[in-house]
Amino acid sequence: GDFEGGKLSPTMTDIASMANSVGMKIDDKLPNKEAARHISATMMSDFKQMLSGPMSDGDRKFLQAIPPGETNSAAGRARILKIQEKMAERSATEFDMANKWVAKYGKITPEFERQLNHWRRTTNMFTQ
């Protein structure tokens, strides 16, 4: 959504949600805020999972530097969407690499995994 938030944004959304549960509509943007919260939680979960896998030091530092409240503003959500686009591009590249390997060798092998992990560690997604 295009709404702005801040430190109290999650609390205010919770209050509006509780009021909505008892029939009091106090925030017209509540559905958008709840959807944004859900999407943001999913994005942050994806980031945490990604931090545990092989990646370049630059990418790890970039992702670790994302402030916890980044999803509370429209600009922060836009930045996170750009990050997700980069992650999707990388996944597509890895998929292509795997397809080429299978076409050449007939299956994914431990050597492919080693080469893929090396590529992940040496190829920056977010930093150039």
Secondary structure, DSSP 8 states (H G I E B T S, - for coil): ------TTHHHHHHHHHHHHHTT----TTHHHHHHHHHHHHHHHHHHHHHHTS---HHHHHHHHTS-GGGGGSHHHHHHHHHHHHHHHHHHHHHHHHHHHHHHHHSS--HHHHHHHHHHHHHS-SS--
